[in-house]
Amino acid sequence: MSKDHLAQVFAELADRYGDRSAVRDAKDTLSYAVFFERVFRFGSGLKTLGLAPGDKVGLLLPDVRAYLEADYGVMAAGLVRVPLDPRMAPVEKVAQLVSAGAKAVVTTADHTGDLDAIRAALPDIRVVLAAGALPDATPMETVIAAGDPEPWDGGCPDDLAALNFSGGTTGRPKATMIRQRNLAAVMAATSVGFAISPDDVFLNIRPLWPIAQVIVMSHFAAGAEVVLGGRFDPARFADLFAETGATRTSMVPTQLVRVLDHIRKDDPRLARLTAVHVGGSRLPPATFARALDLIGPRIGVLYGLTEAPITTYLSPADFAAAPNTAARKHLMRASGRVLADYEIRLGEGGGPASDGLGPSGEVTIRGDNVMAGYWQEPELTEAALRDGWLHTGDLGAFDAEGRLTITGRLKEVIRSGASSILPKEVEDAIAQQPGVSEVAVVGLPDEEWGEIVAAFVVASEGAELSPRALIDGCDEGLARFKRPKRVFVVDEIPRSHYGKVLRPQLLSKLDQLTEDQTRNQR
């Protein structure tokens, strides 16, 4: 068994930190020894249901301790996690599970509607319930009771650990293949790079299903305590910090924007706070300045992708050491220095040096945090992974101190909050509506969300389109967070002679459209 396999990593943590508190929620506190024994038992118990190493297990759970036990248990037993975004429509969840070839799903009785659709598409799927009761479903505690408390010793570092999907029902959903060695490397690098100590208490208020949950894993790697804060409530944020004694947390920019309205400068409820890790999308400068004013130099910024989690980090110490306002403004654009043994080099597609930064180019990454490729997508994999380097589609530049700044994007993925949204899946949802001739979807800058989804639509001859009706028409088959917040009805969509949408020309129409279209959507 390898130290680069999660079974061994978790076993070492259980031995090293045994009686220390690992996980705390509103109901209970579990030590490292007890928590990881439940993890091992759950993974082993799944095999008593007929699952074998390499089998895919869907996770459709709220942000509770059972999620961590199921998630870690699956991977430690050599099974493969397939995390599902609970906000997705049932058809999207089914598409991802079918694409993965899932053999089991762990969920709650609250998802009965999803399960009806899942069982219709995958009649042999095994259902494990963390809460509630349903016919032909096995309680999670029954699985744990049937399992072996000892860690599995049959894995290797290159075994697949997770399939992290993006996209929905447009064609075949795309999944990133994450290996055991990837997660082990990210845990170790982030634990050291974030300077986490066993005395830290991490308050989790982010969803556990995305790859961003590796921040939670990194605090376990350091022997810290993880407190599960439940559903995010910005009005309760500071009180929750005071009640739990937390020292750290992680947020997406959208959450931070909302929290700032509920705290005051030097808020005594945040007296123990040492670091707020912010990632997922770019933090607008005005919001960043306000956060530094209210919270102080306790903001840490990370950059990563599903394909290469947490590659760079800008620590709170960087802001504390900034000698003046100009230096802080420079740092507010940065994403930090490369962690551990990872490498970043800048390729083509950028521009000359400017504003305290060197020449820009496409950010490419090499290291143990880089994915194995895209599930059943050899052409996409070949395009993204070239000569050992991951081509991110992001444009970046370094400053004189070696800190990376993301300056733009080659790819057209929309990053809203912490979610990545593919324009094509939104375009397909609008294009199927009556009276629509053409549609193009883009991301527009937004202070709260980083970007919002906007659609430019051309009406069929003789048709009259209502922006509000087009937005409402996306309700069937498209998750709410993917639906456009703005729709502009235009005469034409500019395209190249290859038929590609000329997005800069499209966006140049925005100023003349905004007033009329805003009125139409009220």
ZARO-906998 format. One record per residue: residue in one letter; z, x, y of N, C-alpha, C in turn. Coordinates in steps of 0.001 Angstrom, whole numbers, plus 500000, padded with zeros to 6 digits. Example, Ala and Ser with C-alpha at 12.3 -4.5 7.8 and 13.67 -1.06 7.14 Angstrom:
BEGIN
A507800513190494310507800512300495500507800513200496700S507080512850497750507140513670498940507870512900500030
***
This chain:
BEGIN
M500000500848498803500000500000500000500000500880501241S499213500504502244499012501346503420499846500889504598K500257501850505426500971501512506654500073500777507639D498748500771507377497805500050508215497535498642507700H498314498187506726498236496811506237499484496080506698L499341494826507140500465494102507728501612493890506748A501339493827505451502432493683504483503408494846504606Q502864496055504723503715497235504848504367497294506236V503611496957507266504164496961508631505361496023508707F505199494805508206506286493827508262507480494263507405A507199494845506255508288495299505384509117496382506073E508449497302506758509169498363507469510009497796508607L509483496791509301510246496171510392511480495457509849A511322494762508725512464494069508122513548495058507719D513155496220507180514131497240506778514796497880507998R514004498185509008514513498935510161515431498088511033Y515058496815511238515806495992512200516589494871511539G516676494885510202517340493882509383518105492757510040D519318493039510540520199491985511048519956491648512507R519096492390513172518806492088514573518051490763514674S518231490078515783517545488810515995516051489043516185A515244488328515407513786488449515514513181487286516281V513509486064515868512901484864516450513988483860516806R513872483341518024514813482320518473514022481144519036D514451479936518695513886478745519319515035477814519672A514744476585520057515784475663520506516739475275519391K516314475469518125517125475021516998517852476138516275D517284477335516245517809478346515329517436479750515785T518099480737515174517772482148515364517689482791513983L516606483537513740516441484220512459516424485720512684S517098486448511787517067487903511839515732488416511330Y515484489708511556514255490318511040514177490178509527A515290490414508840515283490356507382514946488955506886V515578487939507480515361486562507034513962486078507423F513547486381508641512241485928509107511121486486508233F511129487789507989510030488367507221510128488037505734E511325487735505231511392487239503857510665485896503758R510856485033504768510142483749504768508637483974504898V508234484956505676506822485302505818506239485684504460F506915486594503770506413487051502471506406485912501448R507454485112501459507523483998500514506381483000500753F506087482728502021505028481757502288503675482267501800G503356483508502118502078484062501672501970484085500161S503038484511499507503049484535498043502976483125497473G503673482194498128503684480814497657502316480160497725L501506480549498691500148479999498761499348480351497510K499626481512496961498895481926495748499275481074494543T500482480491494563500855479582493470500069478280493550L499448478019494704498595476833494853497157477123494425G496908478357493987495580478704493513494768479557494456L495348479962495588494619480814496522494680482268496073A493665483036496442493571484443496059493273485283497297P493596486589497256493293487460498395491846487305498858G491673487222500166490352487023500742490031485575501063D490795484631500476490569483221500780490962482920502221K490271481960502827490474481623504229491427480443504348V492364480550505313493378479512505521493363479101506988G493055477842507246493062477329508607494480477089509093L494727477368510371496034477148510986495866476171512142L496468474995512018496392473956513041497805473453513292L498527474200514129499953473977514318500327474112515783P501449473482516191501963473716517538502599475102517629D503057475459518826503590476799519066505073476873518679V505304476791517376506660476785516829506794477922515816R508026478123515343508278479223514415507437479123513153A507187477904512689506380477718511489504992478324511654Y504474478324512881503165478941513095503228480428512772L504239481116513283504355482548513025504556482826511545E505395482026510884505634482247509455504356482045508639A503595481014508981502338480770508270501303481838508596D501166482154509869500179483128510326500417484490509681Y501622485021509826501939486343509281501950486320507763G502416485197507190502450485092505735501061485136505120V500130484427505734498745484430505264498199485853505242M498326486559506366497725487894506473498436488918505601A499770488828505522500515489794504712500205489655503231A499758488468502814499438488238501403497980488549501084G497237489080502067495841489413501827494889488247501995L495419487102502456494576485964502801494082486145504241V493233485259504707492599485421506011492939484238506912R493525484532508061493873483466509011492609482965509705V492528481635509854491460481009510642492157480092511645P492549480616512799493298479809513765492400478799514467L492898477581514602492137476501515231492794476105516548D491991475957517569492469475491518858492755473992518747P494013473562518891494328472136518724493599471236519708R493128471792520834492449470981521844491035470585521440M490475471235520433489098470949520051488965469551519450A487763469019519563487453467758518903487436467972517390P487716466923516595487711467077515134486423467681514595V485267467310515166484000467837514668483916469346514865E484531469861515932484529471300516182485432472027515185K486590471450514903487498472055513932486850472097512548V486202471006512189485524470948510891484439472017510816A483659472163511896482563473134511889483086474545511642Q484222474888512232484770476231512062485311476432510644L485998475438510112486534475562508749485410475622507721V484358474855507933483215474889507014482537476244507083S482343476759508292481715478065508445482527479151507746A483852479061507834484721480056507200484782479885505687G484490478686505196484678478404503772486151478302503433A486922477641504312488378477579504154488777476881502866K489802477450502217490335476884500974491619476087501217A492257476302502381493508475614502690493639475484504201V494482474537504616494810474387506034496295474091506140V496962474739507092498381474520507350498486473756508657T499134472595508629499153471746509810500386470849509777T500368469792510573501453468804510576500840467418510413A501698466460510107501229465085509930500696464495511230D500986465124512374500463464654513652498945464788513729H498367465618512847496922465853512862496210465054511766T496718463862511488496125463048510428494645462780510681G494292462496511943492894462233512268492009463433511995D492498464617512350491751465841512055491612466025510545L492698465767509820492685465978508374491708465040507675D491574463818508178490600462895507583489197463484507678A488876464049508857487547464651509045487402465922508216I488475466714508134488432467972507371488247467686505882R489006466717505371488903466407503937487548465798503582A486956465075504523485628464513504261484596465626504108A484750466696504900483793467807504836484145468812503747L485451468973503479485929469946502487486887469221501537P486367468434500607487230467578499767488223468343498907D487966469609498604488874470369497742489893471198498525I489928471066499836490830471894500637492279471512500350R493131472525500268494562472291500046495251472155501395V496115471156501526496802470886502788498278471211502635V498775472085503522500197472429503578500739471898504895L501833471139504825502395470517506022503666471224506468A503677471661507722504878472261508297505854471192508771A505349470003509037506204468893509469505538467587509084G506368466600508674505845465302508297505506465242506819A504946464105506436504582463893505027503274463128504950L502427463560504026501148462896503783500840462983502288P500117462009501752499721462099500339498861463339500092D499017463918498928498220465076498504498393466279499424A499553466392500053499869467557500890501163468176500396T501276469496500513502450470220500034503314470642501215P504607470307501224505475470747502319505550472274502394M505586472798503587505643474245503776506885474840503118E508006474146503200509235474668502602509121474753501087T508344473874500481508117473955499037507329475214498697V506347475545499540505559476759499334506445477989499471I507303477988500491508202479131500714509153479306499534A509702478201499045510648478269497932509999478819496665A508691478595496506507993479048495299507535480493495394G507659481113496569507089482428496783508020483581496445D507441484774496417508149486021496109508630486650497422P509907487032497531510415487618498783509943489047499012E509350489682498009508893491065498157507481491110498746P507202492114499563505866492216500160504796492502499115W503611491959499340502465492189498463502000493631498603D501618494269497502501258495689497549499809495941497137G498959494913497252497591495079496764496529495227497834G496931495431499089495939495432500156495503496810500606C494460496839501448494012498085502069493660497815503536P493603498856504366493444498674505813492177497949506233D491105498069505458489845497455505860489677496028505361D490705495480504707490653494077504299490581493188505539L489854492093505406489768491121506485491112490414506644A491587490313507900492861489646508176492673488327508904A491637488230509744491474487038510580490014486789510906L489681485524511024488417485077511600488761484286512860N488452484853514002488752484197515272487457483621515847F487387482298515853486158481627516246486066481394517753S484845481435518238484521480905519558483341479982519351G483123479092520285482006478167520122482411476956519318G481501476003519223481823474749518560480762474307517595T480057473230517932479150472600516984477699472956517239T477412473817518210476033474170518511475582475242517529G474864474815516477474483475762515449475712476167514656R475760477426514230476882477927513443477902478575514367P479179478148514325480190478757515175480286480261514926K480567481005515978480645482467515876482094482890515704A482346483745514715483710484215514455483759485728514470T484804486241515087485054487675515118485875488064513891M485440489086513181486144489545511988487145490640512386I488423490346512207489504491280512522490113491785511222R490176493100511069490713493708509853492221493940509963Q492842494215508834494254494574508818494519495776509727R493678496793509647493896498003510443493809497708511938N492971496723512339492856496369513748494178495845514293L494780494912513574496034494320514049497181495316514004A497226496137512957498271497161512879498147498139514043A496911498509514381496691499448515489497085498831516827V496724497573517039497047496912518306498560496747518458M499236496376517379500694496269517432501328497574517881A500914498671517261501511499970517562501168500430518975A499894500332519350499457500822520651500072500024521792T500136498705521638500666497859522700502176498001522818S502843498131521695504298498331521726504666499571522536V503921500657522322504183501907523063503659501805524490G502426501313524647501807501259525965502517500335526930F503110499265526431503858498335527275505309498775527456A505693499880526815507073500407526898508101499354526500I507846498678525371508770497658524873509915498339524139S511129497838524343512298498412523675512978497352522814P513831497782521866514551496807521039515480495910521850D515812496306523067516692495495523899515950494402524664D514627494410524588513855493403525310513924492047524611V513813491005525429513725489628524943512442489047525523F511499488733524640510191488254525063510141486742524980L509864486085526099509734484631526148508265484255526015N507915483597524921506517483202524702506281481789525218I505335481672526169504959480364526699503439480172526601R502801481008525799501356480916525604501053480364524214P499886479755524028499499479297522694499480480456521704L499852480174520461499917481208519437498607481358518660W497683480414518823496472480477517999495480481554518421P495348481930519707494311482927520028494711484329519578I493791485249519748494074486652519441495154487193520357A495396486510521487496436486948522425497821486972521790Q497987486321520637499295486336519975499692487733519497V498769488701519574499151490064519196500218490616520140I500359490047521341501443490476522235502789490142521604V502879488977520952504109488633520229504350489641519110M503317489949518349503437490915517258503902492273517780S503433492658518954503793493955519511505276494030519863H505861492908520237507307492915520508508098493006519214F507599492385518136508236492597516837508147494071516437A507019494707516724506836496112516350507879497008516993A508406496587518146509406497390518847510839496971518521G510999495938517682512351495479517355512948494565518401A512115494039519302512598493129520337512803491729519762E513438490876520547513628489481520150512545488626520806V511981487693520048510967486775520553511574485384520650V511504484806521845511988483451522076510781482544522249L510703481499521457509593480549521544509962479467522552G509270479492523697509627478612524804509031477224524729G508188476968523726507608475638523590506510475376524605R506270474126524849505193473698525748505420474247527152F504384474812527732504488475410529060504773474354530121D505838474598530892506225473715531995506548474606533187P505656474688534178505892475610535297507176475315536061A507582474049536105508806473695536820510058474201536105R509936474441534784511077474903533992511073476413533761F510025477093534217509835478500533894511051479352534259A511482479325535510512577480190535951513894479808535271D514131478510535105515354478076534424515367478556532980L514199478505532325514105478957530941514409480444530829F513966481221531817514284482643531831515788482853531924A516419482125532816517869482270532990518623481837531735E518180480762531093518867480235529919518734481145528706T517593481790528561517337482599527365517696484072527537G517879484507528781518131485932529020516908486791528793A515718486194528916514476486920528642514232488016529677T513556489061529229513206490176530110511706490276530346R510910489658529464509454489770529547508803488455529176T507552488318529642506733487189529208505272487562529384S504404486667528953502957486862529086502341485558529554M501391485654530492500756484461531037499277484712531279V498520483630531285497153483687531797497237483368533287P496230483751534062496285483506535504496572482059535884T496007481105535134496242479695535434497728479362535400Q498445479881534409499875479629534322500618480262535492L500250481495535832500929482177536927500746481415538236V499538480918538494499288480134539704500264478971539793R500490478292538689501361477111538689502831477487538799V503205478595538195504598479034538251505009479396539679L504093479990540429504431480466541775504891479344542700D504497478130542402504931476991543224506358476563542924H506968477173541904508297476716541479509345477831541499I509026478941542125510013480017542254510094480444543712R511144481163544026511299481673545381511408483193545336K511254483811546482511289485262546540512636485782546054D512584486816545208513800487395544624514649486324543937D513994485437543229514675484320542559515733484870541599P517011484498541787518063485045540913517911484649539450R517184483569539184516978483154537800516094484147537043L515384484986537783514504485986537171515110487382537256A516426487443537369517091488730537585516832489725536462R516704489256535237516504490159534100515032490473533826L514138489816534534512711490006534307512278491427534655T511563492056533724511021493398533980509501493435533945A508864492492533224507410492544533113506819491173532801V505775490822533547504942489661533255503559490207532913H503163490123531649501856490629531221500812489540531505V499809489862532308498796488890532696497447489323532154G496773488420531460495450488707530924494727487416530623G493492487542530171492689486378529834491520486196530763S491726486386532046490659486361533042491196487022534302R490314487252535266490686487973536477491638487152537342L492675487803537860493624487160538753493094487253540180P492844486128540856492312486178542220493225486996543139P492658487781544076493465488647544930494561487911545698A494259486722546235495266485989547000496441485593546109T496142485192544891497206484833543942498010486065543554F497316487171543335497988488418542964498957488849544068A498502488795545321499348489198546449500576488301546544R500380487012546328501511486078546379502497486352545245A501968486655544062502836486953542924503670488205543184L503040489232543726503781490453544034504850490196545091D504553489311546031505533489000547079506727488250546505L506470487285545612507556486460545081508301487130543930I507559487778543038508157488356541835508477489830542012G507743490496542905507917491930543073507016492697542132P507133494019542101506257494849541255506651494777539779R506552493552539251506895493337537842505718492701537094I504511492888537636503298492345537034502580493453536261G502207493173535029501396494085534236500075493414533910V498976494142534004497649493574533792497013494212532558L496451493387531702495803493921530500494351493483530447Y493546494286529772492144493954529535491867494087528053G491242493072527514490857493096526112489929491945525814L489405491928524633488519490869524173488957490468522772T488458489341522302488698488990520909488189490102520001E487079490722520410486466491781519610487220493107519687A488068493282520691488849494520520859490103494198521668P491125493657521006492301493184521732493040494304522474I493456494001523697494329494840524529493917496312524481T492888496609525219492352497972525240492909498787526397T493180498146527546493752498859528695494969498103529215Y495805498815529976497005498191530538497359498855531857L497645498015532852498164498459534144499608497999534221S500542498920534249501954498585534092502613498218535424P503733497502535378504499497250536597504890498538537315A505099499613536565505455500889537188504371501386538131D503097501054537826502002501445538716502164500793540087F502532499517540098502716498819541371503959499323542097A505015499590541329506240500092541953506022501443542614A505099502238542053504849503582542586503814503599543701A503152502457543958502117502413544995502739502713546357P502208503701547121502867504135548356502677503201549536N501635502352549503501382501509550665500574500273550257T500324499424551254499600498174551008498182498425550497A497517499433551055496155499740550630496115500129549159A497110500918548734497161501330547332497386500121546419R498220499177546853498452497976546048497199497121545958K496472497004547058495231496225547033494231496835546058H494186498153546029493301498829545073493726498505543643L495039498541543388495536498283542036495296496832541614M495293495918542566495125494505542230493761494212541617R492807495120541763491493494938541141491430495565539760A492398496419539442492296497272538257492798496576536990S492343497113535859492792496639534548493572497706533797G493805498845534424494683499848533842493974500955533087R494800501740532423494310502898531656494149502534530188V493312503283529515493046503046528095494292503352527280L494611502486526329495784502666525479495484503575524288A496520504210523819496524504946522541495313505860522397D494692505806521243493545506661520950492215505950521161Y492242504816521856490995504120522124490166504918523132E488866504634523125487976505281524081487134504224524788I486881504450526069485947503622526833484944504536527511R483685504186527392482664504859528178481777503782528802L481151504146529898480337503193530642478866503445530365G478177502399529952476758502513529635475884502098530795E474744501530530464473778501154531488474103499782532072G473349499437533116473439498086533670474310497969534889G474875499069535372475778499010536506475133499438537805G475901500152538620475416500564539926476121501816540402P475854502241541630476434503475542161477914503329542496A478545504467542766479958504476543135480160503701544435S481325503033544531481621502285545752483104501968545835D483620501920547057484960501400547342486053502007546461G486069503326546366487122503996545617486912504036544127L485759503569543677485452503558542245484237504426541974G484166504940540746483001505698540338481847504777540000P480753505316539501479593504494539114479987503472538055S479392502294538126479702501246537159478665501205536045G479034500594534941478146500440533802478784499506532796E478053499191531730478609498308530719479773498993530013V480879498260529881482060498783529197481803498787527696T481883499955527095481787500065525639483080500689525125I483527500238523950484851500603523430484719501141522014R485494502181521717485583502704520353487052502916520020G487451502505518817488834502684518403489202501745517271D490421501900516771490867501087515639491108499630516007N491066499310517300491223497902517688489914497135517666V488798497805517432487484497160517497487195496407516196M486681495199516341486392494311515211485452494940514184A485393494288513019484449494706511981483061494132512218G482975493072513024481687492441513286481858490942513395Y480726490219513414480744488766513487480459488187512102W481241487204511738481185486584510423479791486016510143Q479162486522509105477865486051508643476794486083509735E476930487038510653475961487183511756475541488648511865P474740489145510931474381490564510955473616490988512204E472774490117512736472005490490513915472904490599515145L473821489651515298474775489726516414475668490954516280T476075491245515055476922492410514808476189493698515176E474948493792514766474160494988515062473966495171516561A473799494069517283473612494149518728474894494557519443A476050494117518915477326494393519584477902495755519205L477723496169517955478281497430517468477156498430517233R477067499394518130475997500385518042476583501785518077D476289502555517034476771503934516935478288504020517066G478965503022516512480423503035516524481057502506517793W480254502033518747480771501551520027480541500053520155L481575499342520621481454497920520916480898497745522321H479795497043522422479189496740523725479721495387524189T480546495416525242481322494240525626480552493230526454G479507493671527155478837492787528098479528492741529445D480675493408529579481369493501530865480919494757531600L480869494682532919480584495840533755481891496373534315G482044497697534328483277498279534824483057499615535481A484102500091536156484064501402536802485477501971536782F485560503301536815486850503981536826487167504475538231D488460504509538557488870505162539801489240506614539505A489688507337540521489952508766540376491096509044539416E491991508065539205493135508250538302492842507758536890G491602507381536623491231506966535273491541505523534947R491787504705535957492035503283535722490713502512535753L490567501601534812489345500803534717489436499575535611T488342499252536283488207497995537007486977497270536471I487139495985536126486002495176535678485309494650536933T484040494993537075483304494665538299482325493511538140G482031493108536939481079492028536732480872491786535255R479830491032534921479614490673533531478127490579533231L477756491193532148476374491070531692476185489781530901K477175489429530125477094488222529322477342486991530188E476989485835529679477107484593530430478267483731529960V479159484279529157480316483520528702481187483177529907I481652481917529958482522481460531036483963481644530590R484767482307531409486182482521531090487030481677532019S487536480587531491488324479643532269489739479635531723G490722480016532575492062480222532056492021481354531058A492504481108529835492439482127528779491355481799527765S490516480782528077489526480321527115488142480865527436S487389481189526394485994481591526534485126480407526138I484197480044527017483367478860526820481910479282526840L481166478886525822479756479210525737478946478174526517P478165478590527524477390477619528298476517476705527427K475956477260526349475021476468525549475664475234524930E476933475353524494477544474189523856477796473076524869V478060473429526129478222472418527172476862471832527531E475843472698527610474489472237527910474012471225526864D474316471503525592473892470583524529474590469233524653A475866469252525047476614467995525191476062467140526328I475548467782527374474973467039528500473539466634528203A472775467536527582471350467286527338471105466063526468Q472058465718525604471857464583524705472133463237525383Q472578463260526638472883462022527334471621461407527932P471552460075528015470352459392528527470016459824529959G468738459994530221468288460282531567468312461738531961V468701462636531051468785464063531351467516464754530889S466866465457531814465659466196531481465955467658531198E466725468297532079467088469704531922468522469897532362V469157470935531839470517471253532254470755472749532109A471489473305533048471945474694532972473409474738533374V474217475441532597475659475511532832476049476934533221V476876477048534252477338478344534748478828478269535042G479434479420535256480814479483535700480874479701537202L481709478921537877481919479086539318483308479658539559P483468480579540516484787481154540799485785480063541189D487012480217540713488058479238541013489394479959541072E490209479665542096491461480394542288492451480161541153E492498478917540647493484478606539617493022479033538227W491747478756537890491255478951536530490488480247536332G490214480985537399489357482157537284487906481734537396E487474480840536517486161480214536578486300478777536112I485438477914536643485342476551536131483919476330535647V483767475371534738482454475045534195481720474132535173A480505474533535545479671473720536429478305473542535780A477739472350535936476439472039535338475448471617536412F474251472159536322473124471747537163472190470932536281V471886469700536709471161468761535842469949468201536580V468830468135535874467611467499536371467439466167535656A467180465100536438467031463770535854465628463582535298S465532462805534244464222462393533733463544461491534767E462230461430534699461493460641535670461960459183535650G462313458705536826462747457317536961464221457084536684A464932458099536216466353457939535888467227458292537085E468376457655537152469385457985538158470634458458537434L471116459626537827472261460223537134473494460225538035S474614459907537436475905459983538112476669461194537591P477058462154538463477837463312537999479083462901537219R479783461873537703481001461438537022480690460935535618A479591460163535497479224459625534189478806460738533234L478150461773533750477749462895532896478972463642532372I479982463814533218481220464471532781481903463629531707D482007462316531963482646461418530990481855461359529687G480541461563529777479703461505528594479893462661527637C480654463674528066480941464823527194482156464586526309D482784463414526439484027463143525708483858463231524202E482704462827523684482497462802522237481993464151521750G482818464819520948482357466050520311482552467319521101L483179467265522282483393468480523071484828468496523570A485531469590523334486927469695523751487042469501525263R488155468924525686488336468601527106488245469829527992F488795470978527532488804472151528409487408472732528613K486442472316527767485074472820527903484215471930528807R484677470740529110483866469802529883483710470290531320P482537470048531932482324470548533292483251469879534298K483734470673535232484525470129536325483644469740537506R482443470315537562481487469976538613480118469773537989V479396468745538464478025468501538043477168468307539291F476048469038539357475130468955540488473777468463539980V473298467357540528471985466842540171470956467486541101V470015468207540528469042468975541313467625468565540930D466655468945541791465253468598541536464643469459540437E465065470725540372464514471618539348465513472727539064I465339473346537899466144474512537517465213475710537497P465435476696538360464530477854538415464574478660537120R463397479008536619463292479754535368462282480883535526S462459481926534714461485483013534674460281482568533853H459220483399533830458038483035533049458319483061531549Y459491483626531160459901483563529756460673482283529449G460958481485530510461726480268530315463216480446530516K463662481669530841465078481930531047465522481419532409V466689480774532444467229480258533703467544481416534635L467068481310535870467358482330536888468648481930537596R469755482373537045471051481901537519471357482282538970P471019483488539421471276483781540837470559482813541778Q469301482455541462468577481500542290469198480114542197L469684479782541014470343478495540838471597478415541692L472396479472541662473641479482542420473394479526543919S472239480058544336471945480126545767471780478738546374K471530477729545534471400476350546008472762475703546275L473801476377545861475113475741545826475585475276547201D475402476105548229475908475754549553475317474447550063Q474023474228549872473393473027550373473697471811549505L474142472059548258474431470944547361475869470473547417T476768471382547764478197471111547584478660469837548266E478286469633549530478801468486550270478382467165549636D477076467020549352476603465782548754477167465558547365Q477184466621546558477622466460545174479119466202545090T479890466803545987481330466526546001481572465056546290R480808464513547227480952463098547556480600462231546348N479581462622545600479154461831544451480183461807543327Q481069462817543271482005462917542150483396462378542484R483571461914543684484890461383544040485081459986543476
***
